[in-house]
Amino acid sequence: MIKLYRININALADPLQNENLLEQVCPERRKKVIRYLQPDDRKRSLGAGIIIKKILEENGLSEGCLKYSENGKPVADHLHFSRQAGQTRGASLGSFNISHAGDYVVGVQSDREVGCDIEKAVNAPLEIASHYFCPSERKYIETAADQDKAFFTLWTLKESYMKMTGRGMSLPLDSFEIVRTDTGFALGKSPEKPGFFRTMEFENYIFSVCNESDFTLNQNEFFDIL
Ligand SMILES: CC(C)(COP(=O)(O)OP(=O)(O)OC[C@H]1O[C@@H](n2cnc3c(N)ncnc32)[C@H](O)[C@@H]1OP(=O)(O)O)[C@@H](O)C(=O)NCCC(=O)NCCS
């Protein structure tokens, strides 16, 4: 089971100018939000807090359950306790993940380990692919009609995997490979756990999800908050 959430930050006021907005999220998130200097960064961070709170509440959990793994992945710690204790609250939530870029904050929840990434598909830094992507990934970009789109498709797929595993940037970019298949993309070589992918576009954004087990996703099946 995969559920997607989305907030367009243009629907949010600057949290610094609107205390009611800040009060929607837990004190730790409030502190994080107000540390940002730019209004849009504050809005994206607030949006992340709002989506996390919604996902936790949908699973009968409070923000008090929120913890961060070794590499910074937000996790609901209480879930593991619930499962061990044989309770049902929160038992269907395996994990969740958040990503933000440009106008959007997106979130995903799943009954398995999950990661996601969104990027605006403009001005691709192609030199990153030359230095850090696998040879087959570089070839996919070089032979694509739209290199910006090809780069950001692979970038978001790779980052969604790094975020699903929780390793983040501690997982070297060329230690695992994303390969094109007849139906989409799949994990090639990897030192980490298996991952299954879906990628989609809306406006000029590319959004990818990686889940620990195979899954279906209808295009643009977002729950829009606000
Ligand atoms: C986690 C990471 C991989 C993603 O960072 P990012 O792309 O800048 O940011 P995103 O908007 O996609 O995701 C940020 C969110 O991911 C979550 N996150 C943080 N660390 C995480 C981790 N180790 N695993 C999973 N999720 C993580 C947080 O919820 C964070 O949002 P918050 O700080 O508002 O709570 C980060 O380690 C990073 O440094 N990325 C650098 C980008 C890069 O070079 N990517 C190469 C891809 S080819």
The ligand as a Gaussian input file, in Angstrom:
#p B3LYP/6-31G(d) Opt

LIG

0 1
 C       18.617000      12.787000       2.245000
 C       19.341000      13.341000       1.038000
 C       19.770000      12.183000       0.166000
 C       18.272000      14.130000       0.299000
 O       18.435000      15.451000       0.290000
 P       17.796000      16.487000      -0.715000
 O       17.617000      15.946000      -2.079000
 O       18.596000      17.705000      -0.560000
 O       16.362000      16.762000      -0.110000
 P       14.898000      16.171000      -0.303000
 O       14.022000      17.336000      -0.337000
 O       14.738000      15.170000      -1.391000
 O       14.691000      15.347000       1.060000
 C       14.857000      15.953000       2.280000
 C       14.069000      15.158000       3.295000
 O       14.526000      13.813000       3.313000
 C       14.416000      13.301000       4.633000
 N       15.726000      12.716000       4.941000
 C       16.820000      13.282000       5.495000
 N       17.820000      12.372000       5.587000
 C       17.338000      11.222000       5.068000
 C       17.896000       9.913000       4.880000
 N       19.141000       9.586000       5.252000
 N       17.121000       8.953000       4.304000
 C       15.859000       9.235000       3.931000
 N       15.273000      10.451000       4.088000
 C       16.015000      11.431000       4.643000
 C       14.005000      14.471000       5.548000
 O       12.616000      14.343000       5.817000
 C       14.270000      15.670000       4.688000
 O       13.333000      16.730000       4.858000
 P       13.295000      17.630000       6.186000
 O       14.728000      17.977000       6.481000
 O       12.450000      18.806000       5.821000
 O       12.675000      16.736000       7.241000
 C       20.534000      14.106000       1.540000
 O       21.354000      13.218000       2.218000
 C       21.444000      14.833000       0.579000
 O       22.384000      15.344000       1.025000
 N       21.289000      14.944000      -0.720000
 C       22.202000      15.670000      -1.623000
 C       21.697000      15.668000      -3.015000
 C       22.495000      14.800000      -3.982000
 O       23.669000      14.986000      -4.238000
 N       21.822000      13.775000      -4.588000
 C       22.369000      12.908000      -5.556000
 C       21.244000      12.145000      -6.250000
 S       21.744000      11.450000      -7.778000

